[in-house]
Amino acid sequence: MTLDPVVSNPNFYKVVFENEHVRVLEYFDEPGQHTTPHEHPDSVMYTLSSFQRRLHTEDGHIRDVVIPAGTTGWLAAQQHAGHNTGETNTHVIFVELKGSRASSIAAEPLGPQALG
């Protein structure tokens, strides 16, 4: 089973740009929808909409996040599944860094870091 979100969750993720350094993904879902487990390498996340999500790891760690539109943040390499628990669509751009810790699980808290 692949953990590449474009393969494991193609209804939500699509590649909008890719070269040897980065892969840029667009993510979109609606309230109540959820993803299967997938992973992200070190990435920068930019939110196009305000949203509320619950993120789950394989080891049972859960984190609820509420993120306003226009937020940019660092997303350390991690594996998770997500659930849109809010009343708005989730619309996000991820700039994934190639050659980073693509297969490691983050030691930092689940979800985006240093938002602002």
C-alpha positions in Angstrom: 0.0 0.0 0.0 1.4 3.4 -1.0 1.3 6.3 1.4 1.6 8.9 -1.3 -1.5 11.1 -0.9 -1.9 11.6 -4.6 -2.2 7.8 -5.0 -4.0 6.9 -1.8 -6.4 9.8 -1.8 -6.8 10.9 -5.4 -10.2 12.5 -4.9 -8.6 15.1 -2.6 -5.0 15.6 -3.7 -3.7 16.6 -7.1 -0.2 17.5 -8.4 -0.2 21.1 -9.8 3.6 21.4 -10.3 6.6 19.1 -10.0 10.3 19.3 -10.7 13.5 17.7 -9.2 13.3 19.9 -6.1 9.6 20.2 -5.1 6.2 18.7 -5.7 3.2 21.1 -5.3 -0.1 19.6 -4.3 -3.5 21.1 -4.1 -5.9 19.6 -1.5 -9.6 20.1 -1.4 -12.4 18.4 0.7 -15.8 19.2 2.1 -17.2 19.0 5.6 -17.5 15.4 6.9 -15.0 14.0 4.4 -11.9 12.2 5.5 -8.6 10.8 4.1 -7.0 7.4 4.5 -3.5 7.3 6.1 -0.8 9.0 4.0 2.5 10.8 4.5 4.0 14.1 3.6 7.8 14.9 3.5 8.9 18.2 5.0 6.5 20.7 3.4 5.3 24.3 3.4 1.5 24.6 3.7 -0.6 27.5 2.5 -4.3 27.6 3.4 -6.7 29.0 0.8 -9.7 28.6 3.1 -10.3 28.6 6.8 -11.0 25.1 8.1 -11.2 22.7 11.1 -9.7 19.2 11.0 -8.9 16.3 13.2 -5.6 14.6 12.4 -4.9 10.9 13.4 -1.6 9.0 13.5 -1.2 5.2 13.4 -0.2 5.2 17.0 -3.4 6.8 18.1 -2.3 10.4 18.5 -5.1 12.9 17.7 -4.8 16.6 17.2 -7.6 19.0 16.4 -6.6 22.1 14.3 -8.4 25.3 13.4 -6.6 27.2 10.7 -7.6 30.5 9.1 -7.3 31.3 5.4 -4.1 32.8 4.3 -2.0 30.9 6.9 1.5 29.7 5.8 3.3 27.2 8.0 6.0 24.5 8.1 4.8 20.9 8.1 7.4 18.5 9.3 7.5 15.1 7.7 4.7 13.0 9.0 2.1 10.3 8.4 -1.5 10.9 9.3 -5.2 10.7 8.2 -7.5 13.7 8.4 -11.2 14.4 8.9 -12.9 17.7 8.0 -14.8 18.3 11.3 -15.8 21.8 10.5 -18.5 23.5 8.5 -16.3 24.8 5.7 -14.3 23.2 2.8 -10.6 22.6 3.3 -8.5 24.1 0.5 -4.7 23.9 0.9 -1.5 24.1 -1.2 1.4 21.9 -0.1 4.9 22.5 -1.3 6.7 19.2 -0.6 10.5 19.3 -0.5 12.1 16.4 -2.3 15.1 14.7 -0.7 13.8 15.5 2.8 12.6 13.0 5.5 9.9 11.6 3.2 9.6 8.3 5.1 10.1 9.5 8.7 7.4 10.3 11.2 7.7 13.7 12.8 9.0 14.0 16.3 7.2 17.4 16.5 3.5 17.6 17.2 1.2 16.4 14.4 0.0 19.1 12.0 1.4 22.4 10.9 4.1 24.2 12.9 5.0 27.9 13.3 1.8 29.2 11.7 1.6 32.8 11.0 
